[in-house]
Amino acid sequence: MLTQDTLTTFRKHSDIISYLEKHKAEDPLFQTALEKYEYEKELLLLQAELVDFQRWVQKENKRIAIIFEGRDASGKGGTIKRFKEHLNPRAMRIVALNKPTEVEKTQWYFNRYIKELPNAGEIVFFDRSWYNRAVVEPVMGFCDKIQYNRFMIQVPEFEHMLYESGTHIIKFWFSVSKEEQQRRFESRLNNPLKKWKFSPVDEKGQELWDEFTTYKNQMFSRTHNAFAPWVIIKSNDKKRARIESIKYVLSLFDYDNKGNNYKSILPDPNIVQRYFRNSIQLDQ
C-alpha cells in the first residue's frame, strides 16, 4: 500500500489543485497541469498495485510474459517504463532483442525467444517479440514467404505449449492513428534527446502503412485464441493507454491485497478491447 508520507504529500497539494481547478477555464495551461497531476496520482496508485502483484507472482512462482506490439511510435516503450518503474528488478526483465546474429539466422526462429521466457516468480516485458515475423519482417522484406507461412502455422502451437506449461501470455497491440504516428515522428526528429528513436524502419512506417495493416489483420485472425488472446490498446492518448493497460493486467489475476491501493481495477472498454473481427481500431 501507499505510505502515510505519500498520502500526506497528496494532501499538501490540495491547495494547488484547488487553484488549478479555479483557473483552468482562464488558461489551457492550468487544465493541462491539472490533467497531468491527476494522471500521475492515478498512475502511482496503480504502480503500488503492481508492487503487490509482483510479490504475489514471486510467492506463487508464477511466470508472466507480457508482449508489447504495435506500429512504431505507438507508445509501447513508454508504457513498459511505467509498468516497471517501481518493481523489484530482481524479479522482472525487459526483453528488446536486436536483429538476429548470423548464428541465430540458422536456428529455429523461436530459439532466441525461448531463452528469454520468464522463470518461476518472474515477469518479463517483451518490447516487441516473436511477432516481428508476423508484421515487421514480411513488410520490410526481412523474411521470405516460406519463413512467414511456417511461423504463422507454428506460433499458435508454440504459445499453446507455453500455456500448458503454466506461462501466462498477455499480448498487447498498441493502436495509433496514421496522423498521430506522423506527429510523433516529427516530434522525435525535432527533439535532440529522442532522435535516436527514429530508425530507417520508422521512416517507412507511413509509406508502408497499408502493407502493415494487411499483415496486422492476418496476424490477428490467425493467432488470436482463447489461451493467448490479442488485446488492442487505443494509444492516441498515451497517458490513458498506460493507465488502462496496467489495469488490464491487474484485472486478470486474483493476487494478495488486490485493491488495497486502487479500488476498481477495471479497464476502460473504450480504450482496451479484446480483438474481434469487426473491432474498430485506430490503425486500420
N, C-alpha and C positions, 0 to 999 in steps of 0.2 A: 504493500500500500504506500501511498504518498506520505512523506514525513510531515510532522507538525510544522516544521520550519517552512516547507514548501507551501502548505496551506496558509500559513501566516503571511508569506510573501504575496500570495494571491490577494489576501485581504488588504494588504498595504497598497495594492494597485487599484483599489476600488475608487479612489478619488480621481485617478487618471481616466478610468473607464467612464465615470460619470461625466467628466469634462469632454471626452471624445463623443459620447452619446449626445451631449448638449449641442456640440458644434458641428456634427457630421454633415448637417444639411447646408452649412455655410461653405465648406471646403471639402472637395473629394478626398484630400489627403487624410482628413480625420476619419472618414469612412474606411479608407484603406488601412490605416493604423489600427482601427477597431477590429476589422476583419482579421488582420494578422495576429492580433492579440488573442482573439477567440480561437483561431486555428492553433496557435502554439499551446494554449491551455488545454484544448481538447487532445492534441497530439501527445502531450505529456501524460495525461491520464491513460491513454491507450498504451503508451510505452511502458507505463507501470504494470498494466495488464500483461504485456508481452514478457516482462521480467517474471511474473508469476507463472505464465505459460511455459517459459523456458525451464524453470525449476521443476515443473511437473514432467516435462519431456525428459529431463535428466533423471529424475527419481524413478520414472516408469520405463526408462530405456527405450523411449520412442525414437523412431527415425523419420524425420520430416524433411522432404525435398520440395522447395518452393521455386517454381520456374517462372522467370520473368521474360516474356517475349513481346514483340511489338515492333512497329516501324521505328526507324531512327528518330531520336528526339521525342519519343512518346512518353518519357518520364520514368522509365524503368530504374535507372541508376539512382535518381533522387528518392524514389520510393524505397529501394533497398537500404539506402543510407538511413532513412527514418526507422525502418524495421530494426536495424542492428545497433542503433546509436547507443542504447543503454544495456545491451545484452552482454552476458559473460562471453568474452572472446574465446575462452577455452572450450565452449560447447556450441560454437557456431562457426561457419565459414562462408565466405563469398567465393564463388567459382566463376571466373570470367576468363575462359581459355583463349589463347592466341590461335592463329591459324595452325593447322596440324604440321608437325615436322615431317621430314621425308620418311622416317620410320613409321610414324603414325599413319601416313597415307597408305601404307601397305597392310595395315592391320584391319581387323573388323571395325567398322565405323564406331560402334559403341564402346570399344576398348578404353578410349581416353576419358570417357564419361563414367564408366563403371568404377574406376578407382577414386572418383570424386564423390561418390554417393555417400549419404550420411551414415555414420556409425551409430551404435546404440546410444541414446541420450544426446543426440546432436541434431541441430537444424542447419541445413545447407541452402543458401540462396544462389540460384543459378542465374547470373546476368547473361542471358542467352544460354541455350542448351543444345541438346542433340537436335532440336528443331531448326537449327541453322540449315540442315539439309532439306527441310520441307519448304522453306521460303527463300532465304537469302542466297543459298548456293545455286539453286536452279535459275533464279532470276539473274544472278551475276555471272553465270557460266562457270561456277567453281566445281560443279559435278555434272556427270553426263546422265542421260535418261535411264540407263540401266541402274546406276547407283541410286538415283532418285526413287525409281519404282521399287527397288529392293528395300530401301529404307521405309517407304510407306507401307509395305507389307509387314515388315519386321517390328516396327515401333509399337503397335498395339500389343503384340505378343511380349515384347521386352517389358513394357510397362505393366502388363498383367502379371508377369513373373515377380516384378518388384512388389506389386500389390499383395500377391500371395505370400511373399516373404515378410510382410509387415511394414514395408516402407510406404509412408503416406506421401502421395504426389499431388501437389497443388499446382495447376497450370494457369497462369495469368496471361492474357493478351491485352496489352495496353493500346487502346484505340484512339488515335488522334486524327483530326481532320487534315486535309491537304493544306489548307490555308494556315492552320496553326503550326503545322510542321515547318512550312516555309518561314513563318515568323520566327520560330525558334532557331532555325538555321542562321537567319540573318543576325539574330541576337548573339549567337555563338561567334560568328565571324567578326562582330564589332566589339567583342569582349576579349581583351588580351589574356585574361585568365581562363577563358573557355575555348580558345581557338583550337587547342589540341583535340577537342571532342569532335571536330569536323573532319571527316575522313573522305577518301575517294568514293566509298560506298554511299556515304551521306549525300555526296554531290549528285549521285544518280538517283537518289530517292524520289525526287519529284518527277524526273524524266521517265522513270520506270514504274510510276505509281500503279498503273493498270495491271502490269505484269505481277507486281506484288499482291494486288487484290486477288487475282486469279489463283495464285498458288496458296495464298492465305485461306481462301474459301475451300480449296481442295483439302488443305490440312485439317480444317475444322470438320468437314464432312467425313473424313476417313479416320480421324484419330480421336474424336470426341466419343466418350463412352462413360458408363456408369461408375467405373472404378477410378477413372482419371479424366474427369470432365474438363472442358475448356471454360474458363471464367473470363468474361470480357469486362474490362475496366474502361469506362469512358474517361479519357485523361486530358481533355482540352483544359480543364481546371486541374492543375497539378496537385494543388493542396487537397481538394476533395478526393482525388484519386488515391493519394497517400492514406488519408484517413479511412476511406471506405475499404481499401484492400486490407489494411490491418484488421478492421472489424471483421471482414470476411474470414480471415484465417482464424481469428479468435472464436468466431461463432461455430466453427467446425468441431471443437473439442470441449469436453467437459473436464477442464483442469481444476486443480485445487484453488480455492479462493476466487473463483471466477466471479467477476462483477463487483469485487470489493472496491475497485478504483473507478470503474466506468460501468454504470448500472445497466444500460441497454445496449448490448453488443450485437446489434442487428444492422447489417449493411443496407445502405440506401439502394433500393431496386432501380432507381433512376440512373445510378452510377455503376452498379455491379449487377451483371446478368450472366446466368449460365447460357452457353451457346445453344441456340436452336436455329433451324434453317432460315426462318424468316425474321431473325433478330435484327434490329436496327443498329448499325454500327456507324461510328463517325468516319471510319476509313474505308468506306465501300468502294 
